């Protein structure tokens, strides 16, 4: 599964995007389960965020959802952290 996270906003208004492919990874099942939870907890339309906060777009398994600071769930926060850190 390819998991793509796009983060926009923040104080500088920069965009950062990273993709992580779970194929061949020892932790693939855990990452895919985490992505499933994050997708289930997201919104089809971009939600209102807070000034200088980040907004996120998550695409995985053929679905795209949105979420924004400060209302990230634990699953969304963990997935964003992992994908932005390890994704190319």
Beta strands, then each sheet from edge to edge (+ up, - down):
strand 1: 2-9
strand 2: 16-21
strand 3: 54-60
strand 4: 63-68
sheet 1: 2+ 1- 3+ 4-
end
